[in-house]
Amino acid sequence: MNTSRGPIFLSDTSVNIDPSAKELAKIAQMTARTVRLFGMEPVMAMISYANFGSSRNENAEKVKEAVAYLHRFYPDLVVDGEMQTDFALNKEMLQKKFPFSKLAGMKVNTLIFPNLDSGNSTYKLIKELNKTESVGPILMGMNKPVHVLQLGASVEEMVNMTAVAVVDAQEKERKAKKNAL
């Protein structure tokens, strides 16, 4: 989404209802690749209602486990959490309260939500309140470039998704040629 603070990527807003910790980690990895297709380096916050172990509820623990997995197996990925959205989007507040965070002092451009309820609701809330230009949802992990339009999509959103589908097809073709060598 294009916002007043710049582009922000939200995931998952359309497919996975209640992903496991491993699935959340995979969503984060795929989202990072997608962010790079837009020419940006992903700075990702794994979103929860809790901050860095402040709750031991299974929902917060799931996000914490996904972050631990990403830190262990993908140490070059700039990602941290679990954290609340306001901390993720306010780098000064995050730096002050959680200076140990990998994201402290950084401008987060990607939010990974723990479930479809939170991801889709946030996407629709931002879009409606700010009349923000949106590109998506972008489906990831598919063998072919397949994308969907939201009910009530504007002409501009349809054009944006067409452009995404073209770039996705080109990227998949490039990878197929590379793998054939």
N, C-alpha and C positions, 0 to 999 in steps of 0.2 A: 504494500500500500504506500502511496505517496502521502506523506504527512508534513506538517509544518516543521518537524524536526528532521526531515529527510525520509528516504525510503525505509520501510520497516517490513520485515518478512514475518509472517505468522504461520505456525504449523502445529498441529494438523487441524485444519478447519473443515474437512469434508469427508474423511474416510474412516479412520480408526476410532471406534466408539470408546473403548477403554483399554488402550495399549498397555502391555506389560513393560517392565523396566527395559528389557532387551529390545522390545519394539520401539520404545521411546528413543533409545540410543540409535537405532536404525533410522528412525524418522529424523533425528538430529543430523546424522551423517548425510542422508539424502538431501536434506534442506541445505546443508553447507554447500554441497555440489551445485544446487540450484542457485544459491546466492552468488556463487562464483561465476555462473553463466551470465549474470547481470553485471559482471565486472567489479564486484565488491568482495572484500574479505569478510566472511561471517564472524560476528562477535555475538555469541549466543547465550541467552539466559534460559535456563530450564525453570519454568514457572510453576509455582505452588501457592497455597495459602500460607505456607510456613517459610521460614528463613533458616537455612543452614542447620537443620536438626532441632529447631524450636518445637517441633511436634513429632511424636513417634507414631502417629496414625499411619496406617498402611498406604494411604494415598501419597502422603509426603515422603514416606520411606521408598516408595516406588520411584519417585523422581530422584531422590538421593542416590539410589542404587544405579539408575541410568547414568547419572553424572559420574559416579565412581567408575563405572565401566568405560565411559568415554575418556576419562582422565588416564586410566590404565592402558587402554588399547589404542587410543588416538591422542597422544599427548600434545601433538601440534595443533589440535583443534582448540580454538579459543571459546571455551564453554564453561559455565559454572552454574551452581544452584544447589539445592532448590532455593528459590527466592520469590518474593512477592513482586508483582509487576511494577509497583512504584519504585522499589529499590532497583529493579533492572533498568528502568528508564531514567533514573536520576543518579548520574554517576557520582555527584558530590555526596548525596545521602548514602549511597552504597559504600563509598570510600570512608565516610565518617563512622558508620555503624559496623561495617564488615570489611576492614582494611585488608584482611587476609584473602579476600575473594580474588580470583584470577581476573575478574572484570572490574575491580575497583579502579576508578578513574577513567574507565573506557566508555565509549559511546556504543551501547548495545544496538544492533540493527536487526536482530533475529530473536523472536520469542517462540519457544517450544512449549506447548501447553500439555498438561497431563492427560487430558481427555477431550473428546469431541465437544462436550457441553461447553467447556471453558474456551476452547479454540474458536468454535463457530460463533458463540455469543459475543466474544470480543471482536472478531472480524466484523460482524454485522453492526455492533455498537459503534465502533470507530467509523465505519463507512457511513452510517446514518447520521450520527451526531456531527461529524465534520464534513459531510458531503465530500469525502475523500475519494480520489481516483484510486481504483483498485485494479490489480492485475491478478486474476486467479478466480478460483483455486487452480493451482498447478498440480496436476497429479504426477507423483514421482514413483519410480521403481517399476514402471510399465515397460514391456518389450517394445512397444510401438508408441509414437506420440499420440496420446489420448488425453483429452482435456474436456472439462465440462463447463457450462455456463450456469451461473446462478439464475434462478427464476427472477425475471424482471431486469436482466442485464441490459445496460444501455448500449447504444451503438459503439461508443468509445470503448467500453469493456469488451465488446465482441471483437473489435479491431485489435485491441491489446492481446486478447487470447489467441487470435489468429497469428499474430507475430510470435507469441510464445511457442505455439505449435510448430511454426516454421523453424525457429531456432532449435527446438527440441529435436525435430526430424534431422536437421543438419548435424547436430551433436551425435545423435545415434548413428547416423551414416558414417561420420568420421571415426567413431569408435569401432564400428563394424569393419571398416577398411583397415584400421590399425590392427585389429585382432586377426584379420585374414593374412597379414604379412608374416 
